[in-house]
Every structure is written in structure tokens, then in C-alpha cells.
Amino acid sequence: MINVAILLSTYNGDQFLKQQINSILEQSYTNWDLYIRDDSSSDNTVKIIEEYSIRYHNIHFIKDSYRKGACKSFLYLLENINSDYYMFCDQDDIWLPEKIQMSVKKIQQAEAANSNIPILVHTDLKVVDQELTEIYPSFWKYSKLKQQFLSKFNYLGVCNGVTGCTVIINNKAKEVSLPLKKEVPMHDYWIALKVAQMGKIIYINTPTILYRQHSKNEVGAKKTNNAYFILQLKKIKKTINNQLQMYQFLKEIEYGSLLKFYWYKITYTIIRNI
């Protein structure tokens, strides 16, 4: 059976970490290994990891004392773990029971149709609150993410539609994502861009995660509606500066001209609101 490496970076996550690990233990697909790297937590996170790594042979505590931040921590795990496929895991969500099985099946189908190229598969999420009460049944609809466009490099460059905790990638995708030679906004965005540029992104409309929203979210879900766009216009100077910073990053990976960037930015904004 194909082995899946689940990569989990933790930081002060003791409040929800046990629930997340338990949801992985309850997966229908069983041939996985969970690799956990802690990013210098000051709460009981390390104690929880140690307890699970002692109890379960396929849960591994990757000890590294340096603080890296979430992006570099996840990419450190990706670089130092070898497997058939790789999935990324946040410390505060709940994985639905068929998540791994569904993802493995989809990426194997994609590889059969597209041999020897980088492939990334990702899924929708169900947005829930701290107590797991549903806020919205589809994160993609909640945030107006049009995945038929965001699977393409040019559109993905102006809007990251890939949520790392839903991702599975193959070894070709790992190869094009490493080594990391520059500062990047986030590991999922970086990997998605490299795969879109050199391989294929495939999406599954079904939610596979309860995407928990709470006060300590690193990123989180933001409802995208008319009020959101009006707010962006009100702080237009900051918005433009952020976009120019993003363009400089994209320019380094040969995205194209600033005119092209704004053309796709405006086009996708219109598409997003149709």
C-alpha cells in the first residue's frame, strides 16, 4: 500500500492538538506516518507530541530546537522526510474520516493520466467555529474562490486558492518546490505556484476538513463579499503596496510584467463576483 507522510508543524497548539491527531488516527486509510515538528512552543504542546509518539509507532516527533516560523517549518519537514506522497496538517482542525483515502485515490488517477509531472491535489473545507459548529458548508463559496481559474498559474498568482491543510503532493511536486531559495509568503502558496508553473493542480469539490476558526488562527477564513471589497478600496494605499510586494515575489519566479499581473488581478476580481 502507498505510504503517505503527514507533515504537521506545531506552535502553542495544546488546546486543539489532541483532537486533530485523533482525527488522523480515525482515518479510513491506514498506511500513513505523521511527522510532527514543534516550533519552540511554551505550552504543553511538546508533552502531547511525546505522549502520542510513544503510544503510536507511526507518529514521529522531529526534534529541532530552532524557531523557523510556520512556512519554513513545514518546508523543513518536506525536505527531510521521504515518502510516496505528502500531506500538510495544521494543529487545530479536524480531518474527516475519508480525507486521506479520497486524496490518494485522486492523485493516483491524476498520475495515471499525467505521468512524470508535479501534481498537487487539494479539497474544499467546511468552515466551523471554535466548538466545531458549522459557520459555512464550503470555504470556497464562503471566500468566493473559483477553482476552475485558480488551478492556472496566471490566476493563482493573483489569488492563492490552495489551502495547505487540504493538500497532497507527489515527489515530483516536492522536487520543484525545494530547495527554498527565497523568502516566500507561505508554504502552500509557494508549492502551489511551482506545481501550477511546471505540473498540474487538481481540486476536489468535497470538503475533507472541519476548518476551525478561532482567535489564534495563523491565516483563517475570511468571508469575501461586497463589504470586503469596499474595505480594500478604503485602504487602497495599503492594498496597492501589498500587491506590489506580491508582484516582486512573483517576478522572481518569472510570472511576467506588472501589466500582466494587474490584468489578471482585475479580471479575477470581476470573475469572483459574477
N, C-alpha and C positions, 0 to 999 in steps of 0.2 A: 504494500500500500504506500502511496505517495506520502512523504513526510512534509509537514508544514511547520515552519518556525514562526512562532508568535512573539513579536518584539514589543515589550512593554517598558516604558520609561516612567518612573515614579518620582514625585516630589511632594512631600507632606500630604499624602493621599490616604491616610489611615481611615478617614470617615467612610469611604465607599469601596476601598480596595478589596476587601473580602468578598463583597457582592460581585464585583467584576470577575475575580478569579473563580468564584463558584460557578458563574455563568459559563466560563470556559470549560470547567470540569464537567458540565452538563451537556456539552456539545454532542450531537449525534455522530459526528466524525471524530474518531478517537486517536488517529495517528498524528499527534502534534507534540511539539515541545514548546514550553513557554519560557522565554528568557527575559529576566527582569533586571534592569539596571536602575539603581536608585541614584538620584542626582543631589545627594547631600541633604536628605530630609532631617528635620529636627523633631518630628513627632514619632509615632510608633510604627511608621511605615516599614522600616528595616526589620523590626521584630516580626511583623506579619509575614514579610517575604521569607524570612528564615524559617518560620513555622511551616509554611507551605512547602518550601524546598526540602525540608526534612521528611515531610509526610508523603510527598509525591515524587516519584523518580523522574518524571518528565517536566518538572518545574525547577528551573535553574536560576540561582542568584549570581549575577555577573557583577563581581565586586570591583569597583573603580571609584576612588575617593575624590576625584576632581569634579567640580561643578562645571557643567557644559551648557546648560540650558536645554530646553526640550528638543529643538531642532538637531543640534549636534549629538545629543544623547541617543536619539533614535537612529541617526546615521552611523554612529559608533557601533551600535548593535548590528545594524545591517552589514557593516563592513567586516565584523568579527565573527559572525555566525554563518554557517554553511548549511543549506537545506535544499529541498526541491522547489519549495515556494515560501514566500514570506508575507506575513500579515502584520499590521501595526495595531497596537491596542492602547487605548487611553485608560487611566486608572479609575475613572468614575462612571463608566457606562455599564450597560448590561447587554451581553451578546445573546441574541435569540438562538434557540437550540439548533437551527439548521444553517446558521451563518457559514461555518467552515465548509460544510458539505456542499452548499449551494455555490460558494465561491470557487472551490476546487473544480467542481463539475464545469462551471462556466469557463474557467481559464484553460482547462484541458480541451474543451471544444474549440476555443479560440486558437490554441496552439495547433490543433489538427488542421485548421483552415488557414493558418498563417505561420508556417514553420520558420523557426530560427530567427525570430524577431522579438524585441522587447514588448511585453504585454502587461497591461495593468487592467484589472477588473475592480470596479467599485460599485457600491449599492446606495440606495436611499436609506434614510434613517427616520425613526419615529421620535418626535420631539416630546420630552417629558420633563416634569419639574423635579425638584429635589426628592420628593416622595414617590416618584415614578408615575404620577398622574399625567395622563396624556394632555399635552398642550396643542399638538397638531399631528395628524397621522402621517404627514410627509414633509420632511425637511426641505426637499427640493421645491415643493409647491409653496411652502412657508417662506422660502427665500427667493422664489421665482428663478430657479436655476434651470435653464433649458439645456439638458444634457446632450441633445442631438447636435447642438452647436459647440458645447464645451468639451466635446471629445476631440475637437480640432485644435491644432497648435495656435492658430491665429486668434481664435476666440478665447481659448484658455489663457492666453497671455494677458487678456484684459479682465478676466474674472476667474478666480480659482473655484472650480465646481467640484473638486475632488476632496472628500473628507478622509483624512488619513486612517481613521479607525475603521473604515469600511473596506480598505484596500487589500488586494492580494496581488503580488507581482511574481514574475518568473526570474530566473537567473540572468537572462539577457537584459531585463529591466534593471536588475542590480548592477550589472556591468556598466551600463551607460550612465548610471547615477553616481558612480564612485570612480576615483576618489573625489571628494568635495574640494574644489579649488578656490572657492569664493564664498563670501557671506551670502546666505540665501534667506528669504523671508520665513520659510517653514519647510520641513522635510517633505510633507505631502505635495506641496506646490512644486518644489524642485523636481521630485521624482516624476510627477505627472507631466510637467513640461518636457523633460528629457524623453519620456516614453512617447508623448504626442509628437515630438520632433523626429523621432527615429523608429517608432514602432506603432502600436495600436492601443487605444483606450476603449474599453467596453464597459457599459453600465448595465446594472440590473435595477429595474424599477421597484423591486420589492424591498421594504425596509428590513434590515438584518440586525439593527441595534436600537436599544432604547437610549436615546441621546440625552443624557441628563444635563439640565440647566441649573446652575447654582452660582453662588457669589464668587467662587474660586475658579471658574472656567478659564482655561488658557485662551480659548478663542470663543467657542459657543455659537449658538444660533441667533441670528438677527432677522426679525420679520422685515421683509422688503415690500414696501407699499409706497403710495404717493407721498406720505409723510416722510418716509426715509429719504426719498429723492429731493424733497423740498429742503430737508435738513442739510443735505450735501451742498445744495445751492447756496444756503445761508452762510455756510463756512467755505465758500468757493476757493479762497486763497489757500487754505489748508488742504483742500481736496486736490487742487492743481499741483501743489508741492508734493503730495503723496504720490500722485500719478507720475510726476516727473522722476521721482525716486524709483518707482517701479519700472519706468521705461529704461532707466540707466541699467538696472539689473537685467532686463530683457535684452537690451542692446548687446550685453556681454555674451549672450547665447544666440546671437545672430537673428534676433526677431525681425529686424528691419528698421525702417525710418520712423521718426516721430509722427509724420503724417499718417503712415500706416497704422500706428498704434492708436491714434485718435479716431481714425476712420472706423476701426473695429470696436473701439470703446463706445462711440456714439451709436453705431449700428446695433451692437448687442444691447445697449440700454433701451433702444426702441423695441427690439425683438422681445426683450424681457418683460415689457409692459403691454404687449399686444394681447 
